[in-house]
């Protein structure tokens, strides 16, 4: 079972490279069971969208 540290590392790596199907599956299962990591991923997605909209607006 993946722990929170491994999950957050994978979420960061996901921004730089495509995850393997096993990594995606393990991350998805972890996020279904861990509300903290689920929230962390949502926050990362929000920040990514905000930065993209900001950089596109200049």
Secondary structure in CASP SS format (residue, H / E / C, confidence):
PFRMAT SS
TARGET T0000
AUTHOR 0000-0000-0000
METHOD secondary structure of the structure
MODEL  1
X C 1.00
X C 1.00
X C 1.00
X H 1.00
X H 1.00
X H 1.00
X H 1.00
X H 1.00
X H 1.00
X H 1.00
X H 1.00
X H 1.00
X H 1.00
X C 1.00
X C 1.00
X C 1.00
X C 1.00
X C 1.00
X C 1.00
X C 1.00
X H 1.00
X H 1.00
X H 1.00
X H 1.00
X H 1.00
X H 1.00
X H 1.00
X H 1.00
X H 1.00
X H 1.00
X H 1.00
X H 1.00
X H 1.00
X C 1.00
X H 1.00
X H 1.00
X H 1.00
X H 1.00
X H 1.00
X H 1.00
X H 1.00
X H 1.00
X H 1.00
X H 1.00
X H 1.00
X H 1.00
X H 1.00
X H 1.00
X H 1.00
X H 1.00
X H 1.00
X H 1.00
X H 1.00
X H 1.00
X H 1.00
X H 1.00
X H 1.00
X C 1.00
END
